[in-house]
Amino acid sequence: MPVLQPDTSAAEDFSQPIPPATYKASIVACEAGKSKAGNQKIMPKFKIMVDGHERTRTAHLVISGEGSMGFDQLLRATHNSDLADQYRDASISPKPGFDTDTLVGAELQVIVEENLYKPEGGGQEQKRDQITGYLKL
């Protein structure tokens, strides 16, 4: 068996929710993927300053359809209002492409609220935090 040298000194305790408030944040990565329903989504990863400590959270935002308002709000908070306007304008077809890398490094404010998580297949509800909105710095 191999001998490993684990180091968990930088591990974040996700069991401690971020208290509800508005926080300064920056986007450190942004992946693309698909939702459970098969819709395109982006997954920006945020570093959030909470009481002088960095915490990380990832949002899952669909980028088209009725549930895409979070994506629109994120674009506007990251000073991409012109692009957000083009995506909202039904007369523009085809829509411009979107490179997720354009969000990396963006600074903004995130609104964090408490959320009750219900595990699939039952189990006890857990209090978690959730990013519910985005504002310009």
N, C-alpha and C positions, 0 to 999 in steps of 0.2 A: 504494500500500500504506500502511496506517496505521502510524504510529510509536508503539510501545508503550514503557512504562517499567516493566519487570519489577522485582520486589523479592522475592528468595527468602531474605531474612535470617531469616525466621521459619519456614522449611521444616524439617520434622522428618525426620531420616534413619531411615526404617523398616528399613533394612538392618542396623542395630545393634540386636539383640534386647535386651529388658529382662532382666537376670539373674534366674534363678529365686529367688523370695522372696515374702513377704507385704508389701504396700505400702498406705499410706493413699491413698484415691482419692475423687473426687467425680464424680457423674453430671452432665454438662453438657448433654446432649441425649438424647432417646430417640424413635426412629422405630418405626413398625410396618410390617410387610411380610409376605412369604410366603417360605417355604423353597423349595429346588429341588423338593421333593416336594409343594409346594402347601399346606403347613401354615402356620398363622399364627405369626408370630414377632415379637419386639421386638429392637431393635438399640440398646441403651444405649451412649452414648459416654462414656468415662471419661477424666478427667485424673488421672494417676497421678504421685505424687511419687517420683522415683528420684534418689537422691544429690543432693538439693537442686534438681533440675530437673523441670519438668512434661513428662510424655510423654502422648500420647493413644493410646487403643486403643478399638476397638469390638467388642462381643460380639454374637453372633447366638444368641438363645435362643428355642426353640419354646415356646409357652405352653400346650400341651395334649398329652396322650398320654404314651407311655413316655419320651420324651426331654425332658420338661419339668422335670426335677429342678433344673436350673440356674436356671430362673425361680423355682421355689419357694424355693431357697436365696437368691436375690437379694432376694425379697420379705422374707424373715426378717432378712436383713442390713441392710435399710433400714427396720427397725422396722414392717413391715407383716405381722406374724405372724397377726393376726386374719383378714386377707384371705387369706393363704396357707392357713390352716386351712379357710376356706370353699371354696376351690378344690379342696382335697384331700378334702373330705367328699362322698362319693358320694350322700348323701341330699339334698344341697342342689341343687335344680333349679328354675329356671334359676340358673346361677352369676351372681354380681354382675359388672357391667361393670368394665373396667379402663381408666383414663385414663393413658397413658404419661407425661403431664406431671407426675403425682404423684411420679415418680422423680427429676425434674430438681432438682438442688441437694442430693440426698441424699449423705451422707458415709458411707463404709464402708471396709473393707479388701478388697483383691483378692489372690487367690493366683495368682501368675504362674509358669508352668512352661515348660520348653523343649518345642518341638514340631518334628518334621520335616515339612516341607511338600513334597508331591510334586505338581509342576505337572501339570495335565491335558494329555494328549497327549504325555507323556514329559518329558524334561529332567532336569536335575540337582536332587537333593533340596537343600532349603535349611533351615538352622536358623532357626526363628522362635520368638517367644514367644506364649503363649496364656494368657488368663485362664481358670483352671480351677475357681475357687471364690470364694465371697463370705462375709465375716465381719462382724459388727457391730463398730463402733468402740468 
